[in-house]
Amino acid sequence: MKKFVIATAMASSIALAGCANNNSLSNTQKGAGIGAVVGALLGKATGDHDKSRYAWGAAVGAIAGGAIGNYMDKQEKELRDELADTGVDVVRDGDNLRLVMPGDITFATNSASISPNFNPVLNDVAKVVNNYEKTILMIKGHTDDTGSDQHNQALSERRAEAVKSQLTSYNVNPTRITTVGLGEYKPKVPNDSAANRQMNRRVELEIRPLREGV
């Protein structure tokens, strides 16, 4: 059923994209179509993430509410120390952490093969997250709007899986990790210049705490 929802949302988005050239749809209608795709993709990934969370939480336990902030503070500091001057941004969102890996330093253009010089960076990420086992990870792949929707979607999925594969090679338990490709549907900035498109080609790693009683 979830696959059907995603396929339907994708088909709707492709149809919207085709009509967009004729200016026959309002921005609100186009946005609704894109939102349906993003919602379907994230909905499927979140379901998988919940399964990972329950499986991993049963193995290692969870964090009591009052201790979460301190636990994530320590992890944030270690990540910032390890990733200083690597080009990876560490972003704090409440009790979650996001690592934003720009595509131009992680992958060659139109490729899902991780650049060899980025492997040590992912090794540093793995060293830290392996010290904080009471967390789960979601890897999100993104592209710019160059190329077809289908191509960008598949590329974003392959890139997210490539990062997962590299992290697991550095002993991050795969049970902790969920991947999702979001194609061109969640840009950081408008795709209206080469510089902006470069910013939108990225992989984000979201680190979430295992909450006790959730």
PyMOL CGO cylinders between C-alpha atoms (Angstrom):
from pymol import cmd
from pymol.cgo import CYLINDER

trace = [
    CYLINDER, 0.00, 0.00, 0.00, 2.81, 2.42, 0.87, 0.3, 1, 1, 1, 1, 1, 1,
    CYLINDER, 2.81, 2.42, 0.87, 4.51, 1.69, -2.44, 0.3, 1, 1, 1, 1, 1, 1,
    CYLINDER, 4.51, 1.69, -2.44, 1.24, 2.51, -4.20, 0.3, 1, 1, 1, 1, 1, 1,
    CYLINDER, 1.24, 2.51, -4.20, 0.93, 5.81, -2.33, 0.3, 1, 1, 1, 1, 1, 1,
    CYLINDER, 0.93, 5.81, -2.33, 4.49, 6.78, -3.23, 0.3, 1, 1, 1, 1, 1, 1,
    CYLINDER, 4.49, 6.78, -3.23, 4.02, 5.80, -6.86, 0.3, 1, 1, 1, 1, 1, 1,
    CYLINDER, 4.02, 5.80, -6.86, 0.78, 7.75, -7.06, 0.3, 1, 1, 1, 1, 1, 1,
    CYLINDER, 0.78, 7.75, -7.06, 2.35, 10.82, -5.48, 0.3, 1, 1, 1, 1, 1, 1,
    CYLINDER, 2.35, 10.82, -5.48, 5.32, 10.57, -7.82, 0.3, 1, 1, 1, 1, 1, 1,
    CYLINDER, 5.32, 10.57, -7.82, 3.03, 10.28, -10.83, 0.3, 1, 1, 1, 1, 1, 1,
    CYLINDER, 3.03, 10.28, -10.83, 1.08, 13.31, -9.67, 0.3, 1, 1, 1, 1, 1, 1,
    CYLINDER, 1.08, 13.31, -9.67, 4.27, 15.30, -9.25, 0.3, 1, 1, 1, 1, 1, 1,
    CYLINDER, 4.27, 15.30, -9.25, 5.53, 14.33, -12.70, 0.3, 1, 1, 1, 1, 1, 1,
    CYLINDER, 5.53, 14.33, -12.70, 2.23, 15.37, -14.20, 0.3, 1, 1, 1, 1, 1, 1,
    CYLINDER, 2.23, 15.37, -14.20, 2.44, 18.67, -12.35, 0.3, 1, 1, 1, 1, 1, 1,
    CYLINDER, 2.44, 18.67, -12.35, 5.96, 19.22, -13.59, 0.3, 1, 1, 1, 1, 1, 1,
    CYLINDER, 5.96, 19.22, -13.59, 4.83, 18.61, -17.14, 0.3, 1, 1, 1, 1, 1, 1,
    CYLINDER, 4.83, 18.61, -17.14, 1.99, 21.08, -16.83, 0.3, 1, 1, 1, 1, 1, 1,
    CYLINDER, 1.99, 21.08, -16.83, 4.15, 23.65, -15.12, 0.3, 1, 1, 1, 1, 1, 1,
    CYLINDER, 4.15, 23.65, -15.12, 5.73, 24.61, -18.42, 0.3, 1, 1, 1, 1, 1, 1,
    CYLINDER, 5.73, 24.61, -18.42, 2.29, 25.61, -19.66, 0.3, 1, 1, 1, 1, 1, 1,
    CYLINDER, 2.29, 25.61, -19.66, 1.72, 27.78, -16.58, 0.3, 1, 1, 1, 1, 1, 1,
    CYLINDER, 1.72, 27.78, -16.58, -1.61, 25.99, -16.14, 0.3, 1, 1, 1, 1, 1, 1,
    CYLINDER, -1.61, 25.99, -16.14, -1.17, 25.38, -12.42, 0.3, 1, 1, 1, 1, 1, 1,
    CYLINDER, -1.17, 25.38, -12.42, -0.88, 27.80, -9.55, 0.3, 1, 1, 1, 1, 1, 1,
    CYLINDER, -0.88, 27.80, -9.55, 2.13, 27.73, -7.25, 0.3, 1, 1, 1, 1, 1, 1,
    CYLINDER, 2.13, 27.73, -7.25, -0.18, 26.39, -4.54, 0.3, 1, 1, 1, 1, 1, 1,
    CYLINDER, -0.18, 26.39, -4.54, -1.21, 23.45, -6.72, 0.3, 1, 1, 1, 1, 1, 1,
    CYLINDER, -1.21, 23.45, -6.72, 2.38, 22.70, -7.69, 0.3, 1, 1, 1, 1, 1, 1,
    CYLINDER, 2.38, 22.70, -7.69, 3.42, 22.92, -4.04, 0.3, 1, 1, 1, 1, 1, 1,
    CYLINDER, 3.42, 22.92, -4.04, 0.66, 20.52, -3.05, 0.3, 1, 1, 1, 1, 1, 1,
    CYLINDER, 0.66, 20.52, -3.05, 1.90, 17.97, -5.57, 0.3, 1, 1, 1, 1, 1, 1,
    CYLINDER, 1.90, 17.97, -5.57, 5.48, 18.25, -4.37, 0.3, 1, 1, 1, 1, 1, 1,
    CYLINDER, 5.48, 18.25, -4.37, 4.30, 18.09, -0.77, 0.3, 1, 1, 1, 1, 1, 1,
    CYLINDER, 4.30, 18.09, -0.77, 2.46, 14.85, -1.52, 0.3, 1, 1, 1, 1, 1, 1,
    CYLINDER, 2.46, 14.85, -1.52, 5.67, 13.28, -2.84, 0.3, 1, 1, 1, 1, 1, 1,
    CYLINDER, 5.67, 13.28, -2.84, 7.75, 14.42, 0.13, 0.3, 1, 1, 1, 1, 1, 1,
    CYLINDER, 7.75, 14.42, 0.13, 5.10, 13.27, 2.57, 0.3, 1, 1, 1, 1, 1, 1,
    CYLINDER, 5.10, 13.27, 2.57, 4.87, 9.83, 0.98, 0.3, 1, 1, 1, 1, 1, 1,
    CYLINDER, 4.87, 9.83, 0.98, 8.64, 9.36, 0.89, 0.3, 1, 1, 1, 1, 1, 1,
    CYLINDER, 8.64, 9.36, 0.89, 9.17, 10.54, 4.46, 0.3, 1, 1, 1, 1, 1, 1,
    CYLINDER, 9.17, 10.54, 4.46, 6.16, 8.57, 5.66, 0.3, 1, 1, 1, 1, 1, 1,
    CYLINDER, 6.16, 8.57, 5.66, 7.64, 5.34, 4.33, 0.3, 1, 1, 1, 1, 1, 1,
    CYLINDER, 7.64, 5.34, 4.33, 11.08, 6.17, 5.74, 0.3, 1, 1, 1, 1, 1, 1,
    CYLINDER, 11.08, 6.17, 5.74, 9.65, 7.09, 9.13, 0.3, 1, 1, 1, 1, 1, 1,
    CYLINDER, 9.65, 7.09, 9.13, 7.89, 3.75, 9.30, 0.3, 1, 1, 1, 1, 1, 1,
    CYLINDER, 7.89, 3.75, 9.30, 11.18, 1.96, 8.66, 0.3, 1, 1, 1, 1, 1, 1,
    CYLINDER, 11.18, 1.96, 8.66, 12.88, 4.24, 11.16, 0.3, 1, 1, 1, 1, 1, 1,
    CYLINDER, 12.88, 4.24, 11.16, 10.39, 3.25, 13.85, 0.3, 1, 1, 1, 1, 1, 1,
    CYLINDER, 10.39, 3.25, 13.85, 11.21, -0.41, 13.24, 0.3, 1, 1, 1, 1, 1, 1,
    CYLINDER, 11.21, -0.41, 13.24, 14.91, 0.36, 13.58, 0.3, 1, 1, 1, 1, 1, 1,
    CYLINDER, 14.91, 0.36, 13.58, 14.27, 2.35, 16.73, 0.3, 1, 1, 1, 1, 1, 1,
    CYLINDER, 14.27, 2.35, 16.73, 12.33, -0.44, 18.41, 0.3, 1, 1, 1, 1, 1, 1,
    CYLINDER, 12.33, -0.44, 18.41, 14.84, -3.11, 17.43, 0.3, 1, 1, 1, 1, 1, 1,
    CYLINDER, 14.84, -3.11, 17.43, 17.86, -1.08, 18.53, 0.3, 1, 1, 1, 1, 1, 1,
    CYLINDER, 17.86, -1.08, 18.53, 16.14, 0.27, 21.65, 0.3, 1, 1, 1, 1, 1, 1,
    CYLINDER, 16.14, 0.27, 21.65, 15.39, -3.24, 22.81, 0.3, 1, 1, 1, 1, 1, 1,
    CYLINDER, 15.39, -3.24, 22.81, 19.07, -4.06, 22.52, 0.3, 1, 1, 1, 1, 1, 1,
    CYLINDER, 19.07, -4.06, 22.52, 20.65, -1.02, 24.18, 0.3, 1, 1, 1, 1, 1, 1,
    CYLINDER, 20.65, -1.02, 24.18, 17.89, 0.64, 26.18, 0.3, 1, 1, 1, 1, 1, 1,
    CYLINDER, 17.89, 0.64, 26.18, 16.74, 4.25, 25.99, 0.3, 1, 1, 1, 1, 1, 1,
    CYLINDER, 16.74, 4.25, 25.99, 17.46, 7.60, 27.62, 0.3, 1, 1, 1, 1, 1, 1,
    CYLINDER, 17.46, 7.60, 27.62, 15.30, 9.08, 30.36, 0.3, 1, 1, 1, 1, 1, 1,
    CYLINDER, 15.30, 9.08, 30.36, 13.79, 12.43, 29.35, 0.3, 1, 1, 1, 1, 1, 1,
    CYLINDER, 13.79, 12.43, 29.35, 15.85, 14.58, 31.69, 0.3, 1, 1, 1, 1, 1, 1,
    CYLINDER, 15.85, 14.58, 31.69, 19.13, 13.09, 30.50, 0.3, 1, 1, 1, 1, 1, 1,
    CYLINDER, 19.13, 13.09, 30.50, 18.55, 13.47, 26.75, 0.3, 1, 1, 1, 1, 1, 1,
    CYLINDER, 18.55, 13.47, 26.75, 19.75, 17.06, 26.48, 0.3, 1, 1, 1, 1, 1, 1,
    CYLINDER, 19.75, 17.06, 26.48, 23.06, 16.36, 28.18, 0.3, 1, 1, 1, 1, 1, 1,
    CYLINDER, 23.06, 16.36, 28.18, 23.59, 13.17, 26.16, 0.3, 1, 1, 1, 1, 1, 1,
    CYLINDER, 23.59, 13.17, 26.16, 23.06, 15.02, 22.87, 0.3, 1, 1, 1, 1, 1, 1,
    CYLINDER, 23.06, 15.02, 22.87, 25.15, 18.00, 24.04, 0.3, 1, 1, 1, 1, 1, 1,
    CYLINDER, 25.15, 18.00, 24.04, 28.15, 15.71, 24.52, 0.3, 1, 1, 1, 1, 1, 1,
    CYLINDER, 28.15, 15.71, 24.52, 27.62, 14.05, 21.15, 0.3, 1, 1, 1, 1, 1, 1,
    CYLINDER, 27.62, 14.05, 21.15, 27.26, 17.42, 19.44, 0.3, 1, 1, 1, 1, 1, 1,
    CYLINDER, 27.26, 17.42, 19.44, 30.53, 18.65, 20.92, 0.3, 1, 1, 1, 1, 1, 1,
    CYLINDER, 30.53, 18.65, 20.92, 32.41, 15.52, 19.84, 0.3, 1, 1, 1, 1, 1, 1,
    CYLINDER, 32.41, 15.52, 19.84, 31.01, 15.77, 16.32, 0.3, 1, 1, 1, 1, 1, 1,
    CYLINDER, 31.01, 15.77, 16.32, 31.94, 19.45, 16.04, 0.3, 1, 1, 1, 1, 1, 1,
    CYLINDER, 31.94, 19.45, 16.04, 35.46, 18.68, 17.25, 0.3, 1, 1, 1, 1, 1, 1,
    CYLINDER, 35.46, 18.68, 17.25, 35.89, 15.72, 14.87, 0.3, 1, 1, 1, 1, 1, 1,
    CYLINDER, 35.89, 15.72, 14.87, 34.36, 17.46, 11.85, 0.3, 1, 1, 1, 1, 1, 1,
    CYLINDER, 34.36, 17.46, 11.85, 35.94, 20.89, 12.16, 0.3, 1, 1, 1, 1, 1, 1,
    CYLINDER, 35.94, 20.89, 12.16, 37.23, 22.08, 8.77, 0.3, 1, 1, 1, 1, 1, 1,
    CYLINDER, 37.23, 22.08, 8.77, 35.79, 19.07, 6.90, 0.3, 1, 1, 1, 1, 1, 1,
    CYLINDER, 35.79, 19.07, 6.90, 32.99, 20.96, 5.13, 0.3, 1, 1, 1, 1, 1, 1,
    CYLINDER, 32.99, 20.96, 5.13, 30.31, 19.09, 7.09, 0.3, 1, 1, 1, 1, 1, 1,
    CYLINDER, 30.31, 19.09, 7.09, 27.87, 21.32, 8.97, 0.3, 1, 1, 1, 1, 1, 1,
    CYLINDER, 27.87, 21.32, 8.97, 26.64, 20.17, 12.39, 0.3, 1, 1, 1, 1, 1, 1,
    CYLINDER, 26.64, 20.17, 12.39, 23.16, 21.57, 13.06, 0.3, 1, 1, 1, 1, 1, 1,
    CYLINDER, 23.16, 21.57, 13.06, 21.23, 21.23, 16.34, 0.3, 1, 1, 1, 1, 1, 1,
    CYLINDER, 21.23, 21.23, 16.34, 17.43, 20.87, 16.03, 0.3, 1, 1, 1, 1, 1, 1,
    CYLINDER, 17.43, 20.87, 16.03, 16.06, 20.56, 19.57, 0.3, 1, 1, 1, 1, 1, 1,
    CYLINDER, 16.06, 20.56, 19.57, 17.27, 17.18, 20.81, 0.3, 1, 1, 1, 1, 1, 1,
    CYLINDER, 17.27, 17.18, 20.81, 18.21, 16.03, 17.28, 0.3, 1, 1, 1, 1, 1, 1,
    CYLINDER, 18.21, 16.03, 17.28, 21.43, 16.61, 15.37, 0.3, 1, 1, 1, 1, 1, 1,
    CYLINDER, 21.43, 16.61, 15.37, 21.84, 17.02, 11.61, 0.3, 1, 1, 1, 1, 1, 1,
    CYLINDER, 21.84, 17.02, 11.61, 25.07, 16.55, 9.70, 0.3, 1, 1, 1, 1, 1, 1,
    CYLINDER, 25.07, 16.55, 9.70, 24.86, 18.26, 6.30, 0.3, 1, 1, 1, 1, 1, 1,
    CYLINDER, 24.86, 18.26, 6.30, 27.33, 16.78, 3.81, 0.3, 1, 1, 1, 1, 1, 1,
    CYLINDER, 27.33, 16.78, 3.81, 27.62, 18.89, 0.64, 0.3, 1, 1, 1, 1, 1, 1,
    CYLINDER, 27.62, 18.89, 0.64, 27.46, 16.80, -2.51, 0.3, 1, 1, 1, 1, 1, 1,
    CYLINDER, 27.46, 16.80, -2.51, 30.43, 18.52, -4.12, 0.3, 1, 1, 1, 1, 1, 1,
    CYLINDER, 30.43, 18.52, -4.12, 32.78, 17.19, -1.44, 0.3, 1, 1, 1, 1, 1, 1,
    CYLINDER, 32.78, 17.19, -1.44, 31.04, 13.84, -0.94, 0.3, 1, 1, 1, 1, 1, 1,
    CYLINDER, 31.04, 13.84, -0.94, 30.30, 12.70, -4.51, 0.3, 1, 1, 1, 1, 1, 1,
    CYLINDER, 30.30, 12.70, -4.51, 31.40, 13.42, -8.06, 0.3, 1, 1, 1, 1, 1, 1,
    CYLINDER, 31.40, 13.42, -8.06, 28.71, 15.07, -10.21, 0.3, 1, 1, 1, 1, 1, 1,
    CYLINDER, 28.71, 15.07, -10.21, 25.91, 12.65, -11.09, 0.3, 1, 1, 1, 1, 1, 1,
    CYLINDER, 25.91, 12.65, -11.09, 27.59, 9.86, -9.13, 0.3, 1, 1, 1, 1, 1, 1,
    CYLINDER, 27.59, 9.86, -9.13, 26.68, 7.83, -6.05, 0.3, 1, 1, 1, 1, 1, 1,
    CYLINDER, 26.68, 7.83, -6.05, 30.27, 6.73, -5.43, 0.3, 1, 1, 1, 1, 1, 1,
    CYLINDER, 30.27, 6.73, -5.43, 31.67, 8.44, -2.35, 0.3, 1, 1, 1, 1, 1, 1,
    CYLINDER, 31.67, 8.44, -2.35, 34.81, 10.44, -3.05, 0.3, 1, 1, 1, 1, 1, 1,
    CYLINDER, 34.81, 10.44, -3.05, 37.79, 8.55, -1.56, 0.3, 1, 1, 1, 1, 1, 1,
    CYLINDER, 37.79, 8.55, -1.56, 39.01, 11.63, 0.29, 0.3, 1, 1, 1, 1, 1, 1,
    CYLINDER, 39.01, 11.63, 0.29, 35.67, 11.79, 2.12, 0.3, 1, 1, 1, 1, 1, 1,
    CYLINDER, 35.67, 11.79, 2.12, 35.94, 8.29, 3.59, 0.3, 1, 1, 1, 1, 1, 1,
    CYLINDER, 35.94, 8.29, 3.59, 38.07, 9.46, 6.55, 0.3, 1, 1, 1, 1, 1, 1,
    CYLINDER, 38.07, 9.46, 6.55, 35.36, 12.03, 7.36, 0.3, 1, 1, 1, 1, 1, 1,
    CYLINDER, 35.36, 12.03, 7.36, 32.72, 9.31, 7.50, 0.3, 1, 1, 1, 1, 1, 1,
    CYLINDER, 32.72, 9.31, 7.50, 35.09, 7.28, 9.64, 0.3, 1, 1, 1, 1, 1, 1,
    CYLINDER, 35.09, 7.28, 9.64, 35.20, 10.21, 12.08, 0.3, 1, 1, 1, 1, 1, 1,
    CYLINDER, 35.20, 10.21, 12.08, 31.39, 10.34, 12.09, 0.3, 1, 1, 1, 1, 1, 1,
    CYLINDER, 31.39, 10.34, 12.09, 31.25, 6.62, 12.80, 0.3, 1, 1, 1, 1, 1, 1,
    CYLINDER, 31.25, 6.62, 12.80, 33.71, 6.90, 15.69, 0.3, 1, 1, 1, 1, 1, 1,
    CYLINDER, 33.71, 6.90, 15.69, 31.49, 9.43, 17.41, 0.3, 1, 1, 1, 1, 1, 1,
    CYLINDER, 31.49, 9.43, 17.41, 28.10, 7.80, 16.81, 0.3, 1, 1, 1, 1, 1, 1,
    CYLINDER, 28.10, 7.80, 16.81, 29.53, 4.47, 17.96, 0.3, 1, 1, 1, 1, 1, 1,
    CYLINDER, 29.53, 4.47, 17.96, 30.26, 6.15, 21.29, 0.3, 1, 1, 1, 1, 1, 1,
    CYLINDER, 30.26, 6.15, 21.29, 26.61, 7.17, 21.60, 0.3, 1, 1, 1, 1, 1, 1,
    CYLINDER, 26.61, 7.17, 21.60, 24.66, 4.00, 20.97, 0.3, 1, 1, 1, 1, 1, 1,
    CYLINDER, 24.66, 4.00, 20.97, 21.40, 5.32, 22.40, 0.3, 1, 1, 1, 1, 1, 1,
    CYLINDER, 21.40, 5.32, 22.40, 20.66, 7.10, 19.12, 0.3, 1, 1, 1, 1, 1, 1,
    CYLINDER, 20.66, 7.10, 19.12, 19.31, 6.14, 15.71, 0.3, 1, 1, 1, 1, 1, 1,
    CYLINDER, 19.31, 6.14, 15.71, 20.24, 7.60, 12.35, 0.3, 1, 1, 1, 1, 1, 1,
    CYLINDER, 20.24, 7.60, 12.35, 18.27, 8.67, 9.27, 0.3, 1, 1, 1, 1, 1, 1,
    CYLINDER, 18.27, 8.67, 9.27, 20.25, 9.40, 6.11, 0.3, 1, 1, 1, 1, 1, 1,
    CYLINDER, 20.25, 9.40, 6.11, 18.50, 11.66, 3.59, 0.3, 1, 1, 1, 1, 1, 1,
    CYLINDER, 18.50, 11.66, 3.59, 19.74, 12.08, 0.03, 0.3, 1, 1, 1, 1, 1, 1,
    CYLINDER, 19.74, 12.08, 0.03, 18.98, 15.27, -1.94, 0.3, 1, 1, 1, 1, 1, 1,
    CYLINDER, 18.98, 15.27, -1.94, 19.67, 16.54, -5.46, 0.3, 1, 1, 1, 1, 1, 1,
    CYLINDER, 19.67, 16.54, -5.46, 19.21, 19.76, -7.40, 0.3, 1, 1, 1, 1, 1, 1,
    CYLINDER, 19.21, 19.76, -7.40, 16.58, 20.05, -10.15, 0.3, 1, 1, 1, 1, 1, 1,
    CYLINDER, 16.58, 20.05, -10.15, 18.89, 19.23, -13.06, 0.3, 1, 1, 1, 1, 1, 1,
    CYLINDER, 18.89, 19.23, -13.06, 17.65, 16.14, -14.88, 0.3, 1, 1, 1, 1, 1, 1,
    CYLINDER, 17.65, 16.14, -14.88, 14.35, 14.29, -14.66, 0.3, 1, 1, 1, 1, 1, 1,
    CYLINDER, 14.35, 14.29, -14.66, 12.39, 13.69, -11.47, 0.3, 1, 1, 1, 1, 1, 1,
    CYLINDER, 12.39, 13.69, -11.47, 12.90, 9.94, -11.78, 0.3, 1, 1, 1, 1, 1, 1,
    CYLINDER, 12.90, 9.94, -11.78, 16.66, 10.25, -12.29, 0.3, 1, 1, 1, 1, 1, 1,
    CYLINDER, 16.66, 10.25, -12.29, 17.06, 12.61, -9.35, 0.3, 1, 1, 1, 1, 1, 1,
    CYLINDER, 17.06, 12.61, -9.35, 14.96, 10.43, -7.08, 0.3, 1, 1, 1, 1, 1, 1,
    CYLINDER, 14.96, 10.43, -7.08, 17.00, 7.33, -7.87, 0.3, 1, 1, 1, 1, 1, 1,
    CYLINDER, 17.00, 7.33, -7.87, 20.30, 9.21, -7.51, 0.3, 1, 1, 1, 1, 1, 1,
    CYLINDER, 20.30, 9.21, -7.51, 19.30, 10.59, -4.10, 0.3, 1, 1, 1, 1, 1, 1,
    CYLINDER, 19.30, 10.59, -4.10, 18.40, 7.09, -2.91, 0.3, 1, 1, 1, 1, 1, 1,
    CYLINDER, 18.40, 7.09, -2.91, 21.70, 5.63, -4.11, 0.3, 1, 1, 1, 1, 1, 1,
    CYLINDER, 21.70, 5.63, -4.11, 23.67, 8.38, -2.41, 0.3, 1, 1, 1, 1, 1, 1,
    CYLINDER, 23.67, 8.38, -2.41, 21.89, 7.84, 0.91, 0.3, 1, 1, 1, 1, 1, 1,
    CYLINDER, 21.89, 7.84, 0.91, 22.54, 4.09, 0.64, 0.3, 1, 1, 1, 1, 1, 1,
    CYLINDER, 22.54, 4.09, 0.64, 26.21, 4.73, -0.20, 0.3, 1, 1, 1, 1, 1, 1,
    CYLINDER, 26.21, 4.73, -0.20, 26.66, 6.73, 3.00, 0.3, 1, 1, 1, 1, 1, 1,
    CYLINDER, 26.66, 6.73, 3.00, 24.92, 3.99, 4.99, 0.3, 1, 1, 1, 1, 1, 1,
    CYLINDER, 24.92, 3.99, 4.99, 27.16, 1.34, 3.45, 0.3, 1, 1, 1, 1, 1, 1,
    CYLINDER, 27.16, 1.34, 3.45, 30.28, 3.31, 4.33, 0.3, 1, 1, 1, 1, 1, 1,
    CYLINDER, 30.28, 3.31, 4.33, 29.15, 3.90, 7.91, 0.3, 1, 1, 1, 1, 1, 1,
    CYLINDER, 29.15, 3.90, 7.91, 28.35, 0.22, 8.40, 0.3, 1, 1, 1, 1, 1, 1,
    CYLINDER, 28.35, 0.22, 8.40, 31.83, -0.63, 7.08, 0.3, 1, 1, 1, 1, 1, 1,
    CYLINDER, 31.83, -0.63, 7.08, 33.07, 1.45, 10.01, 0.3, 1, 1, 1, 1, 1, 1,
    CYLINDER, 33.07, 1.45, 10.01, 31.07, -0.73, 12.44, 0.3, 1, 1, 1, 1, 1, 1,
    CYLINDER, 31.07, -0.73, 12.44, 27.92, 1.38, 12.80, 0.3, 1, 1, 1, 1, 1, 1,
    CYLINDER, 27.92, 1.38, 12.80, 25.16, -1.17, 13.38, 0.3, 1, 1, 1, 1, 1, 1,
    CYLINDER, 25.16, -1.17, 13.38, 22.84, -1.15, 10.34, 0.3, 1, 1, 1, 1, 1, 1,
    CYLINDER, 22.84, -1.15, 10.34, 19.84, -1.68, 12.63, 0.3, 1, 1, 1, 1, 1, 1,
    CYLINDER, 19.84, -1.68, 12.63, 20.30, 1.93, 13.72, 0.3, 1, 1, 1, 1, 1, 1,
    CYLINDER, 20.30, 1.93, 13.72, 20.13, 3.34, 10.19, 0.3, 1, 1, 1, 1, 1, 1,
    CYLINDER, 20.13, 3.34, 10.19, 17.27, 4.20, 7.85, 0.3, 1, 1, 1, 1, 1, 1,
    CYLINDER, 17.27, 4.20, 7.85, 17.75, 5.82, 4.44, 0.3, 1, 1, 1, 1, 1, 1,
    CYLINDER, 17.75, 5.82, 4.44, 15.45, 7.89, 2.25, 0.3, 1, 1, 1, 1, 1, 1,
    CYLINDER, 15.45, 7.89, 2.25, 15.95, 9.67, -1.06, 0.3, 1, 1, 1, 1, 1, 1,
    CYLINDER, 15.95, 9.67, -1.06, 14.13, 12.97, -1.45, 0.3, 1, 1, 1, 1, 1, 1,
    CYLINDER, 14.13, 12.97, -1.45, 15.33, 13.78, -4.95, 0.3, 1, 1, 1, 1, 1, 1,
    CYLINDER, 15.33, 13.78, -4.95, 14.89, 17.44, -5.80, 0.3, 1, 1, 1, 1, 1, 1,
    CYLINDER, 14.89, 17.44, -5.80, 11.81, 17.91, -3.60, 0.3, 1, 1, 1, 1, 1, 1,
    CYLINDER, 11.81, 17.91, -3.60, 13.38, 19.51, -0.50, 0.3, 1, 1, 1, 1, 1, 1,
    CYLINDER, 13.38, 19.51, -0.50, 15.92, 22.10, -1.66, 0.3, 1, 1, 1, 1, 1, 1,
    CYLINDER, 15.92, 22.10, -1.66, 17.69, 24.24, 0.93, 0.3, 1, 1, 1, 1, 1, 1,
    CYLINDER, 17.69, 24.24, 0.93, 17.56, 27.23, -1.43, 0.3, 1, 1, 1, 1, 1, 1,
    CYLINDER, 17.56, 27.23, -1.43, 15.84, 27.94, -4.77, 0.3, 1, 1, 1, 1, 1, 1,
    CYLINDER, 15.84, 27.94, -4.77, 17.41, 26.14, -7.73, 0.3, 1, 1, 1, 1, 1, 1,
    CYLINDER, 17.41, 26.14, -7.73, 17.99, 29.38, -9.60, 0.3, 1, 1, 1, 1, 1, 1,
    CYLINDER, 17.99, 29.38, -9.60, 21.79, 29.51, -9.89, 0.3, 1, 1, 1, 1, 1, 1,
    CYLINDER, 21.79, 29.51, -9.89, 24.77, 27.17, -10.14, 0.3, 1, 1, 1, 1, 1, 1,
    CYLINDER, 24.77, 27.17, -10.14, 25.83, 28.10, -6.60, 0.3, 1, 1, 1, 1, 1, 1,
    CYLINDER, 25.83, 28.10, -6.60, 22.39, 27.30, -5.21, 0.3, 1, 1, 1, 1, 1, 1,
    CYLINDER, 22.39, 27.30, -5.21, 22.17, 24.00, -7.06, 0.3, 1, 1, 1, 1, 1, 1,
    CYLINDER, 22.17, 24.00, -7.06, 25.49, 23.03, -5.55, 0.3, 1, 1, 1, 1, 1, 1,
    CYLINDER, 25.49, 23.03, -5.55, 24.07, 23.72, -2.07, 0.3, 1, 1, 1, 1, 1, 1,
    CYLINDER, 24.07, 23.72, -2.07, 21.05, 21.54, -2.81, 0.3, 1, 1, 1, 1, 1, 1,
    CYLINDER, 21.05, 21.54, -2.81, 23.16, 18.53, -3.85, 0.3, 1, 1, 1, 1, 1, 1,
    CYLINDER, 23.16, 18.53, -3.85, 23.76, 17.05, -0.42, 0.3, 1, 1, 1, 1, 1, 1,
    CYLINDER, 23.76, 17.05, -0.42, 23.26, 14.20, 2.03, 0.3, 1, 1, 1, 1, 1, 1,
    CYLINDER, 23.26, 14.20, 2.03, 21.96, 14.87, 5.53, 0.3, 1, 1, 1, 1, 1, 1,
    CYLINDER, 21.96, 14.87, 5.53, 22.41, 12.53, 8.47, 0.3, 1, 1, 1, 1, 1, 1,
    CYLINDER, 22.41, 12.53, 8.47, 19.86, 13.06, 11.24, 0.3, 1, 1, 1, 1, 1, 1,
    CYLINDER, 19.86, 13.06, 11.24, 20.74, 11.67, 14.67, 0.3, 1, 1, 1, 1, 1, 1,
    CYLINDER, 20.74, 11.67, 14.67, 17.84, 11.12, 17.05, 0.3, 1, 1, 1, 1, 1, 1,
    CYLINDER, 17.84, 11.12, 17.05, 17.91, 9.99, 20.69, 0.3, 1, 1, 1, 1, 1, 1,
    CYLINDER, 17.91, 9.99, 20.69, 16.15, 6.83, 21.84, 0.3, 1, 1, 1, 1, 1, 1,
    CYLINDER, 16.15, 6.83, 21.84, 13.61, 8.21, 24.30, 0.3, 1, 1, 1, 1, 1, 1,
    CYLINDER, 13.61, 8.21, 24.30, 12.51, 6.17, 27.27, 0.3, 1, 1, 1, 1, 1, 1,
    CYLINDER, 12.51, 6.17, 27.27, 8.83, 5.30, 27.12, 0.3, 1, 1, 1, 1, 1, 1,
    CYLINDER, 8.83, 5.30, 27.12, 8.42, 6.27, 23.44, 0.3, 1, 1, 1, 1, 1, 1,
]
cmd.load_cgo(trace, "trace")
